[in-house]
Amino acid sequence: MLLPLQTRISQVAFAVILATLTPVCALAATVDASTIPDGTYNAKVQKVVDPKHVEVVLDNGNVTTFAAGRDSVDFTKLQPNDQLKVSLIKGSVMVYADLTSH
């Protein structure tokens, strides 16, 4: 059975819109910090949750919340949009550098 031309065009338009939006949704994936391998990462601050937690966007587009891994790590001086370099061990920040000049 053939569908009317207008219905087929609408279905194709819907499929194109869906295919266009799918990569955008994938870029904003939220990940658990404990699943990120140990290492050094660049990140952009979205918000400071409290002195020991900061929500960031990683260079690959993933969003996560980092926790301080030491008593000496304090996120209160950070501001939204600051660029960071963080050292992670088991998902916790052991040390970070604020790359943004204030």
Backbone bond lengths (Angstrom), bond angles and torsions (degrees), N, CA, C in turn:
res aa  C-N    CA-C-N  psi(-1)  N-CA   C-N-CA  omega(-1)  CA-C   N-CA-C  phi
1 M - - - 1.444 - - 1.535 108.94 -
2 L 1.277 116.85 128.91 1.453 122.25 179.07 1.516 110.08 -90.57
3 L 1.324 115.36 136.63 1.453 120.37 177.58 1.517 109.11 -85.46
4 P 1.304 117.03 152.55 1.468 118.98 175.82 1.531 110.12 -58.62
5 L 1.291 116.16 149.98 1.459 123.24 -176.42 1.532 111.79 -55.20
6 Q 1.317 117.81 -42.56 1.453 121.59 -177.91 1.542 110.72 -63.10
7 T 1.322 117.74 -39.42 1.457 121.85 179.20 1.523 110.42 -66.43
8 R 1.316 117.68 -42.92 1.460 121.03 178.38 1.522 111.38 -63.16
9 I 1.318 117.65 -41.00 1.466 121.44 178.84 1.527 109.87 -63.71
10 S 1.325 117.19 -41.65 1.462 121.29 178.99 1.527 110.80 -63.09
11 Q 1.317 117.17 -40.53 1.457 120.62 179.25 1.523 110.82 -66.24
12 V 1.310 116.97 -40.40 1.458 120.94 178.50 1.533 110.03 -65.96
13 A 1.316 117.44 -42.48 1.461 121.27 179.12 1.529 110.37 -61.95
14 F 1.304 117.66 -42.72 1.458 122.14 177.85 1.527 110.66 -61.54
15 A 1.318 117.01 -43.88 1.462 121.09 179.89 1.533 111.23 -63.25
16 V 1.322 117.07 -39.80 1.463 121.25 179.60 1.529 110.19 -66.77
17 I 1.311 117.28 -42.97 1.467 120.64 178.69 1.525 110.28 -63.48
18 L 1.306 117.60 -43.90 1.453 122.22 179.43 1.529 111.02 -62.19
19 A 1.314 116.53 -43.93 1.466 120.68 179.61 1.530 111.32 -65.80
20 T 1.312 117.15 -32.17 1.456 121.40 179.18 1.517 111.43 -71.78
21 L 1.316 118.08 -39.13 1.460 122.11 -176.97 1.517 113.68 -80.15
22 T 1.306 119.00 -23.40 1.459 121.80 -176.47 1.527 112.80 -57.98
23 P 1.334 120.83 -46.98 1.465 119.32 178.65 1.531 112.86 -62.72
24 V 1.330 118.35 -33.24 1.453 121.50 178.92 1.521 109.88 -64.15
25 C 1.309 117.16 -42.63 1.459 121.00 178.36 1.518 110.94 -65.27
26 A 1.295 117.36 -36.81 1.458 120.75 -178.94 1.525 111.44 -68.26
27 L 1.324 118.30 -29.36 1.454 121.30 -179.40 1.523 112.52 -68.78
28 A 1.298 117.63 -26.39 1.450 121.21 -175.95 1.524 112.30 -97.50
29 A 1.306 117.62 31.30 1.459 121.44 -177.97 1.523 110.35 -69.28
30 T 1.328 115.20 135.61 1.459 121.10 175.28 1.518 108.34 -94.69
31 V 1.325 115.54 129.66 1.460 120.18 -178.79 1.526 109.97 -121.95
32 D 1.313 115.43 152.35 1.458 122.16 175.09 1.528 107.52 -78.12
33 A 1.316 116.84 128.46 1.472 120.71 -177.07 1.525 112.16 -59.09
34 S 1.319 117.62 -28.34 1.463 119.82 -178.79 1.524 112.66 -69.90
35 T 1.335 117.25 -14.40 1.469 120.91 178.46 1.529 112.40 -89.34
36 I 1.327 117.06 -6.32 1.457 121.39 -179.85 1.530 107.95 -84.12
37 P 1.326 117.99 128.50 1.474 120.20 -179.80 1.534 112.18 -60.28
38 D 1.313 116.05 148.94 1.464 120.98 176.55 1.523 109.55 -56.21
39 G 1.319 116.14 141.07 1.456 120.01 179.06 1.513 111.39 157.57
40 T 1.313 115.46 -169.90 1.458 122.88 179.72 1.518 108.88 -107.90
41 Y 1.328 116.51 133.73 1.464 121.80 -175.17 1.517 110.60 -135.88
42 N 1.331 115.43 151.04 1.460 122.26 170.64 1.515 107.34 -95.05
43 A 1.330 115.69 142.83 1.459 120.42 -179.09 1.520 109.68 -150.58
44 K 1.332 115.21 159.30 1.462 121.81 176.88 1.528 107.65 -118.41
45 V 1.316 116.69 129.46 1.464 121.48 -177.60 1.521 110.48 -70.36
46 Q 1.331 115.32 129.83 1.465 120.04 171.34 1.520 109.61 -94.54
47 K 1.346 115.47 -48.56 1.461 119.23 175.53 1.522 109.84 -161.05
48 V 1.314 114.42 151.29 1.459 121.19 173.60 1.519 106.48 -90.74
49 V 1.327 116.22 116.00 1.467 121.40 -177.45 1.529 109.58 -75.12
50 D 1.302 116.55 -48.98 1.459 124.46 176.54 1.526 106.56 -161.09
51 P 1.356 118.48 179.69 1.477 118.45 -176.06 1.528 114.98 -58.61
52 K 1.313 118.53 -19.76 1.466 121.48 -176.26 1.525 113.83 -113.45
53 H 1.347 118.70 4.74 1.462 122.16 -179.77 1.527 110.66 -140.68
54 V 1.320 115.41 137.69 1.459 121.11 178.67 1.529 109.02 -138.91
55 E 1.323 116.16 135.04 1.467 121.63 177.04 1.519 108.06 -93.66
56 V 1.343 115.78 129.38 1.463 120.74 -174.89 1.527 111.12 -134.22
57 V 1.336 114.14 163.80 1.464 122.26 169.77 1.521 105.99 -113.18
58 L 1.320 116.41 124.10 1.456 121.09 177.76 1.516 110.09 -78.64
59 D 1.330 117.07 166.23 1.466 121.06 -179.58 1.525 113.00 -58.54
60 N 1.337 117.63 -27.50 1.467 120.20 -179.84 1.521 112.54 -84.63
61 G 1.335 118.04 3.63 1.456 122.12 177.06 1.516 114.54 94.15
62 N 1.317 118.03 -9.14 1.461 120.67 178.79 1.523 110.75 -72.06
63 V 1.327 115.31 144.36 1.459 122.41 178.16 1.520 107.70 -105.95
64 T 1.335 116.35 137.05 1.461 120.40 177.57 1.520 109.33 -151.38
65 T 1.310 115.08 165.58 1.457 121.08 173.99 1.519 107.66 -113.69
66 F 1.322 115.43 120.79 1.457 121.07 178.32 1.521 109.51 -92.10
67 A 1.327 115.08 142.81 1.462 121.84 174.14 1.524 108.45 -110.22
68 A 1.324 115.38 147.72 1.457 120.43 176.87 1.524 108.90 -68.85
69 G 1.320 116.49 133.70 1.451 121.33 -179.37 1.520 113.84 -95.67
70 R 1.330 116.18 -5.57 1.465 122.34 -179.78 1.518 108.90 -140.93
71 D 1.320 116.22 157.38 1.469 120.05 176.96 1.524 112.08 -63.98
72 S 1.318 116.77 -28.99 1.466 120.98 -177.71 1.530 113.26 -76.54
73 V 1.332 118.07 -12.70 1.466 121.02 179.60 1.523 108.39 -86.17
74 D 1.334 115.36 120.74 1.464 122.10 -176.40 1.534 107.87 -136.05
75 F 1.321 116.70 126.40 1.466 121.27 -175.62 1.533 113.47 -97.26
76 T 1.340 119.16 7.06 1.471 120.40 -173.17 1.526 114.23 -65.24
77 K 1.320 118.42 -23.72 1.465 120.28 -178.72 1.529 112.97 -85.07
78 L 1.316 116.67 -5.67 1.468 120.24 179.89 1.516 110.77 -79.11
79 Q 1.325 115.21 154.73 1.461 122.71 177.56 1.527 108.67 -131.05
80 P 1.349 116.79 155.71 1.468 118.54 175.36 1.529 111.05 -53.66
81 N 1.309 115.57 142.38 1.469 125.67 179.82 1.529 113.99 78.60
82 D 1.333 119.01 -0.72 1.463 120.10 174.15 1.523 109.32 -64.58
83 Q 1.326 115.82 144.42 1.456 122.28 175.83 1.525 108.51 -96.52
84 L 1.322 116.31 131.52 1.460 121.98 -177.48 1.514 111.43 -122.34
85 K 1.311 114.61 155.21 1.456 122.37 164.48 1.516 103.88 -121.35
86 V 1.343 116.32 120.22 1.465 121.08 -176.32 1.518 110.58 -119.52
87 S 1.317 115.02 147.95 1.449 121.79 173.60 1.527 107.17 -108.56
88 L 1.332 115.83 116.71 1.473 121.52 -177.29 1.521 111.13 -104.05
89 I 1.306 115.45 137.61 1.459 122.60 168.37 1.516 106.64 -134.13
90 K 1.331 116.19 120.05 1.461 123.25 -178.33 1.528 112.01 53.50
91 G 1.332 116.12 37.78 1.454 121.87 175.45 1.514 115.52 82.24
92 S 1.323 118.45 0.28 1.463 122.27 179.34 1.524 110.77 -110.60
93 V 1.321 115.45 147.00 1.467 121.30 179.78 1.524 109.00 -82.50
94 M 1.324 115.50 117.82 1.467 120.81 178.09 1.530 110.89 -89.31
95 V 1.326 115.72 -33.75 1.456 121.68 177.62 1.527 107.55 -158.09
96 Y 1.337 116.24 149.36 1.462 119.08 176.04 1.516 109.36 -144.33
97 A 1.331 115.10 158.38 1.465 122.00 174.55 1.514 107.89 -125.79
98 D 1.329 116.10 128.86 1.460 121.95 175.46 1.529 106.07 -83.44
99 L 1.313 117.08 113.38 1.461 122.38 -176.71 1.519 112.88 -85.55
100 T 1.337 116.92 -3.10 1.449 122.51 -177.54 1.527 109.34 -93.91
101 S 1.332 116.87 130.39 1.468 119.22 175.65 1.530 108.59 -87.49
102 H 1.306 115.28 134.61 1.486 120.11 -178.03 1.498 110.14 -106.83
